[in-house]
């Protein structure tokens, strides 16, 4: 009666809203709802590898119910443990066993946590989060305030008040300073939070304490306290459906006021009209009253009075009487919820004509997702190139070039590769790869996908399927430009290594050589540390609050120093030089871009074009926003939300390149084929450290700007597992601004694959694995 009615209401309301506004998320949300009902949401998220801190996607609408699951699992186990423990160990032994269990949980958390790795398994796990619950149970074993006399020493009362205030201060400090990936949290921080909470509880419940009982007894806090369960249930769906600049055209105090008002109103309605009547009288009685209240008008013009009621002072208010007042409020809440799925800003090309689509729901109805038989398929690269119109899609002005550069960007042109006649690409394999693309976009979740494949000795194959724009239905083609996101890091790393070959940059020099005052511990951080993500610097691109600025202010120009300054507000994940430590951080590559500009006297855009783009003939690759994008650019989506409008200066030198899979494949083949860097530089680039299994890649390793991964391809034609060498690949994946991308080169076969999809809510390695699997199967391997 206490927990389930409100939970049913939230689950039903969230699912109903998703059916109307977010149909693409309904299947996943249904699974989440079932897991929440079974109180296994925590392990459901762990099993599905649903990261708590993935900033590229809208977090699951029911993600917060992991904590309710942990509590309920504990409540089911604790009575049995308590009964057995008290019988066998008595009170003192039970207390020691409870504290030992909490210590074991903390030790497990500390041992499983690795700085740089995704902490979601540790964050969600019942076994790793039991310490706080066990500490509360231990407090209950020894703290019996109802047996303490109210009268007593003033010193004892003052000590309790001081302890309670200290606990509140500690909780406030933890809230303001810690974040979900802070190493301190997993190495005793959660225990300190639990201990501070225990102090507050002890001080608030003892009869000799005065300050905390008075403070927590204030009417507004009591009002919030009795409705806190409803506030907990409703807050996350409301916040995730009203993200500033993404879901609603509001931000700052006005949006916060609406969000908090909506959460409090929903919690109040739930408490008064669902939780309280069911808790007092049961579901059956409330259901009978509800049926009677709605059936009465059909039987008589006089509505009979129902016997049961709520007492409010001397007044009796029936919960289903015609005097029920919240209908206007409910209508207002419904309007606000509808606004949460309206576009946050006008879509390009939208007009006031009747055909303009006002909401995402209408857009989905107006442009149904293509089926496998209907999706536009790839045309030949040559024909597509001839058909492309040079239509700029960005108007950003190029970055001014310093008048006196210190390094000439054309000092060392690349050697001309020897022309080798290439055989035509196998048409059967081309058909198989096209089928993979068509199946990838068949259900409409991924609007469009584009792939380029280079097999040694054969011509390039490039294909595409689906749409680049859901609203207009424009097809995705091999030449449609896409954001390649963090594959940009490989380009930046290659540029830095080329400059190192020329003596312009020293990989082992501290960053303070060029940027003396940028980072507090900059004298300990070398260029090599930055390239390999071994600095421990906080990743500004993993910060939801900060990233939202890029979407809310797409025309804003973020200075690189501004991005780094934000990151340095947070403590590093580890000390530079800590053995085995690694933590992926886009902040490192922003700093590398700044070093390139300081070392050469040129902009990153100019250096990248002169040393990488032009020598390799990458005519469809652009350093945004400094360079305007020439040609057709795809729109990017996160599930159903259009994320195309984003400030690309926010991703300077780390995720800001726009290209085509064909250009990216050309770059990858040149890099790993030895055209771009010397053998010595390649040896350094391919010196790897453990990548901590991040991004759903258990065997991830990281070099100087390059990932090493093993794609989970299927068995060979003989039914036996393929050797790991066949699917061991070098390259990078990326995700930003509504796109996912991958560049993978297999050293064993020389095959290079590049791909881009305009859907943030997917793993690019799924498509990459299917492409490699199709190639290996066709080759009989």
C-alpha positions in Angstrom: 0.0 0.0 0.0 2.9 2.4 0.7 5.1 2.1 -2.3 3.4 0.4 -5.2 0.4 2.8 -5.9 2.6 5.8 -6.5 5.1 3.7 -8.5 2.3 2.3 -10.7 1.1 5.9 -11.3 4.6 7.1 -12.4 5.2 4.1 -14.6 1.8 4.3 -16.2 2.1 8.1 -16.7 5.6 7.9 -18.1 4.7 5.0 -20.5 1.6 6.8 -21.7 3.6 10.0 -22.4 6.3 8.0 -24.2 3.6 6.4 -26.4 2.4 9.8 -27.5 5.6 11.8 -27.7 8.5 9.4 -27.8 7.3 6.2 -29.6 10.9 5.2 -30.5 11.7 4.8 -26.8 8.6 2.8 -25.8 10.1 -0.7 -26.2 13.1 0.1 -24.1 11.0 2.0 -21.6 8.6 -1.0 -21.2 11.6 -3.2 -20.3 12.7 -0.6 -17.8 9.2 -0.5 -16.3 9.0 -4.2 -15.8 12.4 -4.2 -14.2 11.3 -1.4 -11.9 8.2 -3.4 -10.8 10.3 -6.4 -10.0 12.7 -4.2 -8.1 15.7 -5.3 -10.2 16.3 -2.0 -12.0 19.8 -1.7 -10.6 20.9 -5.0 -12.2 18.8 -4.4 -15.3 20.9 -1.3 -15.9 24.2 -3.2 -15.2 23.3 -6.0 -17.5 22.3 -3.7 -20.3 25.6 -1.7 -19.8 23.5 1.5 -19.5 26.0 4.0 -18.3 24.9 6.4 -15.6 27.2 9.1 -17.1 26.7 8.9 -20.9 26.2 12.5 -21.9 25.5 11.8 -25.6 22.0 10.4 -24.9 18.9 11.4 -23.0 19.2 9.3 -19.8 16.5 6.6 -19.4 13.3 8.1 -18.0 13.2 5.5 -15.3 16.9 5.3 -14.5 16.5 6.8 -11.0 14.5 3.7 -9.9 17.8 1.8 -9.6 18.0 3.2 -6.0 14.5 2.0 -5.1 15.5 -1.4 -6.4 18.6 -1.5 -4.2 16.5 -0.5 -1.1 13.8 -3.1 -1.8 16.4 -5.9 -2.3 17.9 -4.9 1.0 14.4 -4.8 2.7 13.7 -8.4 1.5 17.0 -9.7 2.7 17.5 -7.9 6.0 14.5 -9.4 8.0 15.9 -12.9 7.3 19.5 -11.8 8.2 18.3 -10.0 11.3 16.2 -12.9 12.6 19.0 -15.4 12.0 21.7 -13.1 13.3 20.0 -12.1 16.5 19.2 -15.7 17.2 22.8 -16.9 16.7 24.9 -13.8 17.6 22.8 -11.7 20.0 22.8 -8.0 19.8 26.6 -7.3 20.1 27.5 -10.0 17.6 24.8 -8.8 15.2 26.1 -5.2 15.4 29.6 -6.4 14.7 28.4 -8.5 11.8 26.4 -5.6 10.3 29.4 -3.3 10.5 31.6 -6.0 9.0 29.2 -6.4 6.1 29.3 -2.6 5.5 33.1 -2.7 5.5 33.1 -5.6 3.0 30.7 -3.6 0.7 33.0 -0.6 0.9 36.1 -2.7 0.2 34.3 -4.3 -2.8 33.4 -0.9 -4.2 37.0 0.4 -3.8 38.4 -2.7 -5.5 36.0 -2.6 -8.5 36.4 1.1 -9.1 39.1 2.1 -11.6 39.8 5.8 -12.3 39.0 6.4 -15.9 36.7 3.4 -16.3 32.9 3.8 -16.4 31.8 3.5 -12.7 28.2 2.5 -13.5 28.6 -1.1 -12.3 29.9 0.1 -9.0 27.4 2.9 -8.8 24.3 0.7 -9.5 25.3 -2.5 -7.7 23.4 -3.7 -4.7 26.6 -5.3 -3.3 28.6 -2.1 -3.7 25.9 0.2 -2.3 24.9 -1.9 0.7 27.3 -0.1 3.1 25.0 2.9 3.6 22.0 0.7 4.3 24.0 -1.5 6.7 25.3 1.6 8.6 21.7 2.7 9.0 20.8 -0.8 10.3 23.7 -0.6 12.7 22.4 2.7 14.0 19.0 1.2 14.6 20.6 -1.6 16.7 22.1 0.8 19.1 20.2 4.1 18.9 16.9 4.0 20.8 15.9 7.6 21.4 12.4 6.7 22.5 13.9 5.2 25.7 16.1 8.2 26.5 14.8 10.7 29.1 13.8 14.0 27.7 15.4 15.8 30.6 19.1 15.7 31.1 22.4 17.5 30.7 22.4 20.6 28.5 25.9 19.7 27.4 24.5 16.5 25.9 21.8 18.3 24.1 24.2 20.9 22.8 26.6 18.1 21.6 23.8 16.5 19.7 22.9 19.7 18.1 26.5 20.4 17.1 26.8 16.8 15.7 23.6 17.2 13.7 24.7 20.6 12.2 28.1 19.1 11.4 26.3 16.2 9.6 24.2 18.7 7.6 27.3 20.7 6.7 29.1 17.6 5.5 26.2 16.6 3.4 26.0 20.1 1.9 29.7 20.1 1.1 29.5 16.6 -0.5 26.6 17.8 -2.7 28.4 20.9 -3.8 31.9 19.3 -4.4 31.4 15.7 -5.5 30.1 14.3 -8.8 29.3 10.8 -9.9 32.7 10.0 -11.3 34.8 11.6 -8.4 37.3 9.0 -7.2 36.7 10.0 -3.6 33.1 8.8 -3.8 34.2 5.2 -4.4 37.1 5.2 -1.9 35.2 6.1 1.2 33.1 9.0 0.0 29.8 7.2 0.1 30.7 5.9 3.6 31.3 9.5 4.8 27.9 10.6 3.3 26.2 7.7 5.1 28.0 8.6 8.4 26.9 12.2 8.0 23.3 11.1 7.4 23.5 8.9 10.5 24.6 11.9 12.6 21.6 14.0 11.3 19.2 11.1 12.1 20.6 10.6 15.5 20.4 14.3 16.3 16.9 14.8 14.9 15.4 11.9 16.8 16.8 12.3 20.3 14.6 14.1 22.8 17.4 16.2 24.2 18.3 17.7 20.9 16.7 21.0 20.1 18.0 22.6 16.9 17.5 19.9 14.3 14.1 18.8 15.5 13.0 22.4 15.3 14.6 22.9 11.9 13.2 19.7 10.4 9.8 20.3 12.0 9.2 23.5 10.2 5.9 23.3 8.2 7.5 23.6 4.7 10.0 20.9 5.4 7.3 18.7 6.9 5.2 19.2 3.8 8.1 18.2 1.6 9.0 15.3 3.9 5.6 13.6 3.7 5.6 13.9 -0.1 9.2 13.0 -0.6 8.5 9.6 -2.1 6.4 11.2 -4.8 9.0 13.9 -5.4 11.6 11.2 -5.8 9.4 9.3 -8.3 8.4 12.2 -10.4 11.6 14.4 -10.4 13.7 12.4 -12.9 11.1 11.9 -15.7 10.2 15.6 -15.5 13.8 16.8 -15.6 14.7 14.5 -18.5 11.7 15.5 -20.5 12.4 19.3 -20.1 16.1 19.6 -20.8 17.0 23.3 -21.5 17.5 24.1 -25.1 16.9 20.6 -26.2 13.3 19.8 -25.2 12.0 23.2 -24.1 12.9 26.7 -25.3 13.6 27.8 -21.7 16.6 27.8 -19.4 17.7 29.3 -16.0 15.4 30.3 -13.2 12.2 30.3 -15.3 12.7 26.7 -16.3 13.8 25.6 -12.8 10.7 27.2 -11.4 8.5 25.3 -13.9 10.3 22.0 -13.3 10.2 22.2 -9.5 6.6 23.4 -9.6 5.6 20.5 -11.8 7.4 18.0 -9.6 5.9 19.3 -6.4 2.4 19.5 -7.9 2.5 16.0 -9.3 3.8 14.7 -5.9 1.1 16.6 -4.0 -1.7 15.2 -6.3 -0.2 11.7 -6.0 0.0 11.9 -2.2 -3.6 13.3 -1.7 -5.5 11.3 -4.4 -3.6 8.1 -4.7 -1.2 7.3 -1.9 -3.2 8.5 1.1 -6.6 6.9 0.3 -5.0 3.6 -0.7 -2.8 3.5 2.3 -5.7 4.1 4.7 -8.4 2.0 3.1 -6.8 -0.3 0.5 -7.0 -0.5 -3.2 -10.3 -2.5 -3.2 -12.2 0.1 -1.2 -10.9 3.0 -3.2 -11.7 1.3 -6.4 -15.3 0.7 -5.2 -15.6 4.4 -4.3 -14.2 5.5 -7.6 -16.7 3.3 -9.5 -19.6 4.6 -7.3 -18.5 8.2 -7.9 -18.5 7.9 -11.7 -21.5 5.6 -11.9 -23.8 7.8 -9.8 -24.6 10.4 -12.4 -25.9 7.7 -14.7 -28.4 6.5 -12.1 -29.7 9.7 -10.7 -29.5 13.4 -11.1 -28.7 13.5 -7.3 -25.2 12.2 -6.5 -25.4 10.0 -3.4 -23.0 10.8 -0.6 -20.3 8.1 -0.2 -19.7 7.2 3.4 -15.9 7.3 3.5 -14.1 10.6 3.3 -11.0 12.4 4.3 -11.1 14.6 7.4 -9.5 18.0 7.2 -10.1 19.7 10.4 -14.0 19.8 10.8 -14.6 19.5 7.1 -15.2 16.3 5.2 -13.9 16.2 1.6 -14.7 13.3 -0.6 -11.8 12.6 -2.9 -14.1 12.1 -5.9 -16.7 14.8 -5.2 -17.6 17.5 -7.8 -15.7 19.9 -5.6 -12.4 18.3 -6.7 -10.4 21.4 -7.6 -7.1 20.4 -9.3 -8.5 20.0 -12.8 -7.2 23.4 -14.0 -3.8 22.5 -12.5 -3.8 19.1 -14.2 -4.6 20.8 -17.5 -1.7 23.2 -17.0 0.6 20.4 -16.2 -0.5 18.6 -19.3 0.2 21.7 -21.4 3.7 22.0 -19.9 4.3 18.3 -20.6 3.3 18.8 -24.2 5.7 21.7 -24.5 8.5 19.3 -23.5 8.3 17.6 -26.9 8.1 20.7 -29.0 11.2 21.8 -30.8 13.4 24.0 -28.7 14.2 26.2 -31.7 12.8 26.6 -35.2 14.0 24.0 -37.6 15.8 25.2 -40.7 13.4 25.6 -43.6 10.3 25.6 -41.4 7.6 28.1 -42.3 4.2 29.2 -41.1 2.6 27.1 -43.8 0.2 24.4 -42.7 2.8 21.8 -43.7 5.2 23.0 -41.1 5.4 20.4 -38.3 5.0 22.0 -34.9 6.1 19.0 -32.7 8.2 15.9 -32.9 5.1 13.8 -32.6 3.6 15.4 -35.7 6.9 15.2 -37.5 7.1 11.5 -36.9 3.6 11.0 -38.2 4.3 13.2 -41.3 7.5 11.4 -42.2 7.2 7.7 -41.4 10.4 5.8 -41.0 11.4 4.0 -44.2 11.2 0.3 -44.3 13.9 -2.0 -45.6 12.2 -2.0 -49.0 11.8 1.7 -49.2 15.0 3.2 -47.9 17.1 5.1 -50.4 20.1 2.9 -51.3 23.6 3.8 -52.2 24.5 5.1 -55.6 28.0 4.8 -57.1 30.6 7.2 -55.7 31.4 8.6 -59.1 27.7 9.3 -60.0 27.0 10.7 -56.6 30.0 13.1 -56.8 28.8 14.4 -60.1 25.4 15.0 -58.7 26.5 16.9 -55.6 25.9 20.7 -55.6 28.4 22.8 -53.7 25.9 24.4 -51.3 27.5 25.8 -48.1 25.6 24.7 -45.0 27.6 26.8 -42.5 28.4 30.4 -42.4 31.1 30.6 -39.8 34.0 32.8 -40.7 37.4 31.2 -40.8 39.7 31.8 -37.9 42.2 34.7 -38.7 45.7 33.5 -39.4 48.5 35.1 -37.6 50.6 37.4 -39.8 54.0 35.9 -38.8 53.8 32.2 -38.5 56.7 30.5 -36.9 56.3 27.2 -38.8 55.6 26.8 -42.4 52.6 24.4 -42.8 54.0 23.1 -46.1 57.5 22.3 -45.0 57.2 18.5 -45.4 54.8 17.4 -48.2 53.7 13.8 -48.1 55.4 11.5 -50.7 53.3 10.7 -53.7 52.0 7.1 -53.3 52.8 4.7 -56.1 49.8 4.1 -58.4 48.7 0.5 -58.3 45.9 -0.8 -60.6 43.0 -1.8 -58.4 40.5 -4.6 -59.1 36.8 -3.8 -59.1 35.0 -4.3 -55.8 33.2 -7.7 -55.7 29.5 -7.0 -56.5 28.4 -9.9 -54.3 30.1 -8.4 -51.3 28.8 -4.9 -52.2 25.3 -6.4 -52.2 25.9 -8.0 -48.8 27.2 -4.7 -47.3 24.3 -2.8 -48.8 21.9 -5.3 -47.2 23.6 -4.6 -43.8 23.1 -0.9 -44.2 19.4 -1.3 -45.3 18.7 -3.5 -42.2 20.5 -1.0 -40.0 18.0 1.7 -40.8 14.9 -0.5 -41.4 13.1 0.2 -38.2 13.7 4.0 -38.4 15.5 4.3 -35.1 18.7 5.1 -37.0 17.5 7.5 -39.7 20.6 7.1 -42.0 23.9 5.3 -42.2 26.9 5.6 -44.5 29.9 3.3 -44.8 33.2 3.3 -46.8 35.2 0.1 -47.1 38.7 -0.3 -48.5 40.1 -3.9 -49.0 43.7 -4.0 -50.2 43.9 -4.5 -53.9 40.4 -3.4 -54.6 38.6 -0.2 -55.4 36.9 1.7 -52.6 33.3 0.8 -51.9 31.0 3.5 -50.4 27.4 3.0 -49.6 24.5 4.6 -47.7 20.9 4.0 -46.7 18.1 5.8 -45.0 17.6 9.6 -44.7 19.8 12.5 -43.7 16.8 14.6 -42.7 13.7 13.1 -41.1 11.6 16.2 -41.9 12.4 16.5 -45.6 13.1 12.9 -46.3 16.4 13.8 -48.0 18.3 10.6 -48.6 21.6 9.8 -47.0 24.3 9.3 -49.7 28.0 8.4 -49.6 28.8 12.1 -50.0 26.5 13.4 -47.3 28.7 15.1 -44.7 28.5 13.8 -41.1 30.1 14.8 -37.9 32.9 12.4 -37.1 33.0 13.4 -33.5 36.0 11.9 -31.5 37.6 10.5 -34.7 38.8 14.1 -34.8 41.2 13.1 -32.0 43.1 10.8 -34.4 43.5 13.7 -36.8 44.8 16.0 -34.0 47.2 13.3 -32.8 48.5 12.7 -36.3 49.1 16.5 -36.7 50.9 16.7 -33.4 53.2 13.7 -34.3 54.0 15.3 -37.7 55.0 18.5 -35.9 57.1 16.4 -33.5 58.9 14.8 -36.5 59.8 18.3 -37.6 61.0 19.3 -34.2 58.3 21.9 -33.7 56.8 20.0 -30.7 58.5 17.8 -28.2 56.3 14.9 -27.0 58.0 14.8 -23.6 58.1 18.5 -22.9 55.6 19.8 -20.3 52.6 21.7 -21.6 53.8 24.8 -19.7 56.4 25.2 -22.5 53.6 26.7 -24.6 50.8 27.3 -22.1 52.4 28.3 -18.8 49.3 29.3 -16.8 46.5 27.1 -18.2 46.4 24.2 -15.8 47.5 24.2 -12.1 49.8 21.1 -12.5 50.8 21.8 -16.1 54.5 21.5 -15.4 53.9 17.7 -14.7 51.8 17.1 -17.8 53.6 16.4 -21.0 52.3 16.3 -24.6 52.5 12.5 -24.5 50.3 12.5 -21.4 47.7 14.6 -23.2 47.8 12.3 -26.3 47.3 9.2 -24.2 44.7 10.5 -21.7 47.0 9.9 -18.7 46.6 13.4 -17.2 43.6 12.7 -15.0 42.0 15.9 -16.1 38.2 16.2 -15.8 36.4 15.7 -19.1 34.2 18.8 -19.8 32.4 16.9 -22.5 31.1 14.4 -19.9 29.5 17.2 -17.9 25.7 17.3 -18.6 25.3 20.8 -17.2 28.1 22.2 -19.3 27.4 20.3 -22.5 23.8 21.6 -22.5 25.2 25.1 -23.0 26.5 24.0 -26.4 22.9 23.0 -27.4 21.2 26.0 -25.8 23.6 28.5 -27.5 24.5 27.0 -30.9 25.8 30.4 -32.2 28.1 31.0 -29.3 31.9 30.8 -29.8 33.5 28.9 -26.9 37.1 29.8 -26.5 39.4 26.7 -25.9 40.8 28.3 -22.7 37.2 28.6 -21.4 36.6 24.9 -21.9 39.9 24.0 -20.1 39.1 26.5 -17.3 35.8 24.7 -16.6 37.5 21.3 -16.4 40.1 22.5 -14.0 37.5 23.4 -11.4 37.2 19.7 -10.7 39.9 17.7 -9.0 41.9 15.3 -11.3 40.9 11.6 -11.3 44.4 10.7 -10.4 47.9 12.1 -10.1 49.9 12.4 -13.3 52.3 9.5 -13.6 50.3 7.1 -11.5 51.1 3.6 -12.8 48.2 2.0 -14.8 46.0 5.1 -14.4 44.0 6.2 -17.5 40.9 8.4 -18.0 39.6 9.4 -21.4 39.1 13.2 -21.4 38.4 15.5 -24.3 40.0 18.3 -22.3 43.4 16.8 -23.2 42.8 17.3 -26.9 41.5 20.9 -26.5 44.9 21.6 -24.8 46.7 19.8 -27.7 45.0 22.1 -30.2 46.0 25.1 -28.2 49.6 23.8 -28.1 49.6 23.4 -31.9 48.5 27.0 -32.3 51.1 28.3 -29.9 53.9 26.2 -31.4 53.2 27.0 -35.0 51.7 30.5 -34.8 48.9 29.2 -37.1 45.3 28.3 -36.4 44.4 24.6 -36.0 42.2 24.9 -39.0 45.1 26.1 -41.2 47.6 23.5 -39.8 45.1 20.7 -40.3 44.2 21.6 -43.8 47.8 22.2 -44.9 49.4 19.1 -43.2 46.5 16.6 -43.3 43.5 17.4 -45.5 45.3 18.8 -48.6 48.1 16.2 -48.8 45.6 13.4 -48.6 43.1 14.9 -50.9 40.4 15.1 -48.3 38.1 17.5 -50.2 35.0 16.8 -48.1 36.5 17.3 -44.6 36.2 20.5 -42.7 37.5 22.0 -39.4 34.3 23.5 -38.0 33.2 26.1 -37.2 36.3 27.8 -38.5 35.7 26.5 -42.0 32.3 26.6 -43.8 30.9 23.2 -44.7 30.7 22.8 -48.5 28.1 20.3 -49.7 25.1 18.6 -48.2 25.2 18.1 -44.4 23.1 15.5 -42.6 21.0 16.4 -39.6 21.8 14.6 -36.3 19.4 13.1 -33.8 19.3 11.7 -30.3 16.4 9.2 -30.5 13.7 11.6 -31.8 15.3 14.9 -30.8 17.1 16.9 -33.5 20.5 17.8 -32.2 21.9 19.4 -35.3 22.1 22.9 -33.8 25.1 22.8 -31.5 28.1 25.1 -31.0 30.9 23.2 -32.7 33.5 25.4 -31.1 32.6 23.5 -27.9 34.4 20.5 -29.5 37.6 22.3 -30.6 40.3 19.9 -31.8 38.5 17.0 -30.0 35.2 16.3 -31.8 34.7 19.1 -34.3 35.5 17.7 -37.7 32.9 17.2 -40.4 33.6 14.7 -43.2 32.4 11.7 -45.2 33.2 8.1 -44.5 35.2 8.0 -47.8 37.5 10.8 -46.6 37.8 9.3 -43.1 38.6 5.9 -44.7 41.3 7.5 -46.9 42.8 9.2 -43.8 42.8 5.9 -41.8 44.3 3.9 -44.6 47.0 6.5 -45.1 47.8 6.7 -41.4 48.0 3.0 -40.7 49.5 2.3 -44.1 52.6 4.4 -43.3 51.9 7.3 -45.7 51.4 10.0 -43.0 53.9 9.3 -40.3 57.4 7.8 -40.0 57.8 4.2 -38.6 59.2 5.7 -35.4 56.2 7.9 -34.9 53.8 5.1 -35.7 55.6 2.9 -33.1 55.0 5.6 -30.5 51.4 6.1 -31.6 50.8 2.4 -31.2 52.2 2.1 -27.7 49.1 1.2 -25.7 47.8 1.4 -22.1 44.8 -0.3 -20.7 41.5 1.4 -21.7 39.6 0.1 -18.6 36.9 -1.5 -20.8 35.2 1.9 -21.5 32.5 2.4 -24.1 31.4 -1.3 -24.2 34.8 -2.4 -25.4 36.2 -4.9 -22.9 39.6 -5.2 -24.6 40.0 -1.5 -25.3 43.6 -0.2 -25.2 44.7 3.4 -26.0 47.8 4.7 -27.7 48.6 8.2 -28.7 45.2 9.2 -30.1 44.4 5.7 -31.3 42.2 3.0 -29.8 42.9 -0.7 -30.2 39.8 -2.9 -30.0 38.6 -6.4 -30.8 35.3 -6.4 -32.6 32.9 -9.2 -31.5 32.5 -10.8 -34.9 30.6 -14.1 -35.2 32.0 -17.6 -36.0 33.6 -18.4 -39.2 32.0 -20.5 -42.0 33.2 -23.7 -40.3 31.2 -22.7 -37.2 34.4 -22.1 -35.1 35.3 -18.8 -33.5 37.5 -16.7 -35.6 41.0 -15.9 -34.4 41.2 -12.6 -32.4 43.7 -11.2 -35.0 41.0 -11.2 -37.7 38.9 -8.7 -35.8 41.6 -6.7 -33.9 41.3 -3.2 -35.1 43.0 0.2 -34.7 41.2 3.5 -34.9 38.6 5.4 -32.9 34.9 5.8 -32.3 33.0 9.0 -31.6 29.7 10.6 -30.7 28.6 14.2 -30.6 25.9 16.5 -31.9 23.4 13.7 -32.9 26.0 11.5 -34.6 28.0 8.3 -34.0 31.0 7.4 -36.0 33.8 4.7 -36.2 37.1 4.3 -38.0 38.6 0.9 -37.8 41.7 -0.6 -39.6 42.5 -4.3 -39.2 46.3 -4.7 -39.4 46.0 -8.4 -40.1 44.0 -8.0 -43.3 44.6 -4.3 -44.1 40.9 -3.7 -44.3 39.8 -0.2 -43.4 36.2 0.7 -42.5 34.7 4.1 -41.8 31.1 4.8 -40.9 28.7 7.5 -39.7 25.1 7.3 -38.5 22.9 10.3 -37.6 21.6 8.8 -34.4 23.3 9.4 -31.1 21.4 6.6 -29.3 23.3 3.7 -30.8 26.7 2.0 -30.6 28.7 2.5 -33.8 30.5 -0.7 -33.2 27.3 -2.7 -33.8 27.3 -1.6 -37.5 31.1 -1.9 -37.7 31.0 -5.4 -36.4 28.4 -6.4 -38.9 30.4 -4.9 -41.8 33.6 -6.7 -40.8 31.6 -9.9 -40.2 30.1 -9.7 -43.7 33.6 -9.1 -45.2 35.2 -12.0 -43.4 32.3 -14.3 -44.3 32.6 -13.4 -48.0 36.3 -14.1 -47.9 35.6 -17.5 -46.3 37.4 -16.6 -43.1 
